[in-house]
Amino acid sequence: MTDKIRVALAGIGNVATTLVKGLEFYQNSTEGLWHANVSGMTLGSFEIVAAFDIDSKKVGKKIGQVANSRMPFSEVTISPGLMSDPIPPHISRDGQVRTSSYDEIVAALRESKPDFLLNVISSGLDKTPEKYAQASLDAGCSFFNATSAKTVNEGTRKSFESKGLVILGDDLMSQFGGTAFHRGMIDFMTSRGIRIHKAYQLDVGGNQDTMNTMAEETREKKRNIKTESIAIESPYPFKSTAGTTEYAEQLGDSRVSYYWMEARGFLGSTIEMDLSLRTSDSTNGCNVIVDSLRAAKSLVVKKDLGKANIISAYAFKSPEKKAHIRESIKAFEDAFVR
Ligand SMILES: NC(=O)c1ccc[n+]([C@@H]2O[C@H](COP(=O)([O-])OP(=O)(O)OC[C@H]3O[C@@H](n4cnc5c(N)ncnc54)[C@H](O)[C@@H]3O)[C@@H](O)[C@H]2O)c1
């Protein structure tokens, strides 16, 4: 498959700028890629065709200036985004907000003709992702929601399918972040016949997104999504809590997840685990994004939209149909990599 994958970006923050840097780096390398080739496409297939943000310090700049990249698509200018929620405190505090109307966003998408609108706006905005999804549908492009807002359900999925498009979400699961690692540990322990009794995962991070997650309502929502995502790995229920617990500026873009698990083996012997995992937050989601967009592009081209649930189970913490982490990777690779 040689078609280009045209992407519009909503939210030019950590994830979007890291993705742009990655698309430049992977013109000449495959080191660090999870899957170099998905559905016959490499990272050379991607083109950024539009970009939106509401932060006036970013609006009007070229994407290459903000992401420090020199790709041909770096010349794309960041346009004012859509906003249907209260303005996040870090933006309203630091400067002016620039927004577009719904009709202007639809018109901008129709003009730039992306295959996908990739929604990577700030955490804690619940209504705006829904509006971006609606705008994508009206403009005729597919939608990918990395945020924890709920955008995918049977109704929205069918609306996208009726136009030959896909909607993917919700809440991106990083390649090797707190949730994926926690799920992998539970899968391994239960597959070795160990009985888990209690567990927790406490996340600490130092970037803007972690700070945005600290609002109690957002924190609670993210905690529920992570806890439910993890629960699927165990064949029996046990007391478990997982979530973003603290913002510590000195960690910068790093995120540290602290895990504790108490389990039982033969004769009720105690197995206790106490460990931590430190990762870079912004890079951790990018392999999953580029894999999903290539796979989804192939489904749209082949008009085989029913397989979109394989992508969502692989890429998100809160997909419409959840699957065990090991099975979701196998299903993805069987469908799109082998
Ligand atoms: N590994 C990961 O990085 C990861 C994993 C899971 C989920 N996510 C989610 O991805 C999203 C992006 O993460 P990030 O670290 O890049 O966040 P960030 O805070 O660095 O960047 C968000 C950007 O969105 C912009 N923005 C806010 N409202 C907007 C709007 N209405 N329209 C357009 N732009 C808007 C902000 O100005 C900012 O530039 C977050 O919701 C995060 O929770 C990221």
The ligand as an SDF file (V2000), in Angstrom:
LIG
                    3D

 44 48  0  0  0  0  0  0  0  0999 V2000
    1.9460    8.5840   26.6690 N   0  0  0  0  0  0  0  0  0  0  0  0
    1.2480    9.6820   26.5190 C   0  0  0  0  0  0  0  0  0  0  0  0
    1.8390   10.7030   26.2760 O   0  0  0  0  0  0  0  0  0  0  0  0
   -0.2520    9.6600   26.6480 C   0  0  0  0  0  0  0  0  0  0  0  0
   -0.8730    8.4800   27.0240 C   0  0  0  0  0  0  0  0  0  0  0  0
   -2.2430    8.4710   27.1770 C   0  0  0  0  0  0  0  0  0  0  0  0
   -2.9890    9.6100   26.9230 C   0  0  0  0  0  0  0  0  0  0  0  0
   -2.3670   10.7520   26.5500 N   0  0  0  0  0  0  0  0  0  0  0  0
   -3.1940   11.9480   26.3310 C   0  0  0  0  0  0  0  0  0  0  0  0
   -2.8130   12.6810   25.1720 O   0  0  0  0  0  0  0  0  0  0  0  0
   -3.1550   14.0620   25.3600 C   0  0  0  0  0  0  0  0  0  0  0  0
   -1.9650   14.9340   24.9910 C   0  0  0  0  0  0  0  0  0  0  0  0
   -0.9000   14.7430   25.9170 O   0  0  0  0  0  0  0  0  0  0  0  0
    0.3070   15.7800   25.9350 P   0  0  0  0  0  0  0  0  0  0  0  0
    1.2990   15.2600   26.9140 O   0  0  0  0  0  0  0  0  0  0  0  0
    0.7190   16.1200   24.5630 O   0  0  0  0  0  0  0  0  0  0  0  0
   -0.4310   17.0600   26.5840 O   0  0  0  0  0  0  0  0  0  0  0  0
    0.1180   18.5700   26.6190 P   0  0  0  0  0  0  0  0  0  0  0  0
   -0.5190   19.2060   27.7890 O   0  0  0  0  0  0  0  0  0  0  0  0
    1.6080   18.6110   26.4890 O   0  0  0  0  0  0  0  0  0  0  0  0
   -0.4550   19.2170   25.2600 O   0  0  0  0  0  0  0  0  0  0  0  0
   -1.8110   19.4690   25.0400 C   0  0  0  0  0  0  0  0  0  0  0  0
   -1.9320   20.5710   23.9890 C   0  0  0  0  0  0  0  0  0  0  0  0
   -3.3060   20.7150   23.6630 O   0  0  0  0  0  0  0  0  0  0  0  0
   -3.5780   22.1020   23.5230 C   0  0  0  0  0  0  0  0  0  0  0  0
   -5.0270   22.2950   23.6320 N   0  0  0  0  0  0  0  0  0  0  0  0
   -5.7870   22.3970   24.7380 C   0  0  0  0  0  0  0  0  0  0  0  0
   -7.0750   22.5240   24.3950 N   0  0  0  0  0  0  0  0  0  0  0  0
   -7.1170   22.4980   23.0370 C   0  0  0  0  0  0  0  0  0  0  0  0
   -8.1770   22.5650   22.0900 C   0  0  0  0  0  0  0  0  0  0  0  0
   -9.4400   22.6970   22.4850 N   0  0  0  0  0  0  0  0  0  0  0  0
   -7.8730   22.4980   20.7840 N   0  0  0  0  0  0  0  0  0  0  0  0
   -6.5860   22.3640   20.3600 C   0  0  0  0  0  0  0  0  0  0  0  0
   -5.5460   22.2930   21.2310 N   0  0  0  0  0  0  0  0  0  0  0  0
   -5.8170   22.3530   22.5420 C   0  0  0  0  0  0  0  0  0  0  0  0
   -2.7350   22.7500   24.6080 C   0  0  0  0  0  0  0  0  0  0  0  0
   -2.5590   24.1280   24.3640 O   0  0  0  0  0  0  0  0  0  0  0  0
   -1.4470   21.9450   24.4560 C   0  0  0  0  0  0  0  0  0  0  0  0
   -0.6170   22.5320   23.4660 O   0  0  0  0  0  0  0  0  0  0  0  0
   -3.5870   14.2130   26.8160 C   0  0  0  0  0  0  0  0  0  0  0  0
   -4.9920   14.2520   26.9140 O   0  0  0  0  0  0  0  0  0  0  0  0
   -3.0390   12.9500   27.4570 C   0  0  0  0  0  0  0  0  0  0  0  0
   -3.7450   12.5410   28.6130 O   0  0  0  0  0  0  0  0  0  0  0  0
   -1.0270   10.8050   26.4090 C   0  0  0  0  0  0  0  0  0  0  0  0
  1  2  1  0
  2  3  2  0
  2  4  1  0
  4  5  1  0
  4 44  2  0
  5  6  2  0
  6  7  1  0
  7  8  2  0
  8  9  1  0
  8 44  1  0
  9 10  1  0
  9 42  1  0
 10 11  1  0
 11 12  1  0
 11 40  1  0
 12 13  1  0
 13 14  1  0
 14 15  2  0
 14 16  1  0
 14 17  1  0
 17 18  1  0
 18 19  2  0
 18 20  1  0
 18 21  1  0
 21 22  1  0
 22 23  1  0
 23 24  1  0
 23 38  1  0
 24 25  1  0
 25 26  1  0
 25 36  1  0
 26 27  1  0
 26 35  1  0
 27 28  2  0
 28 29  1  0
 29 30  1  0
 29 35  2  0
 30 31  1  0
 30 32  2  0
 32 33  1  0
 33 34  2  0
 34 35  1  0
 36 37  1  0
 36 38  1  0
 38 39  1  0
 40 41  1  0
 40 42  1  0
 42 43  1  0
M  CHG  2   8   1  16  -1
M  END
$$$$
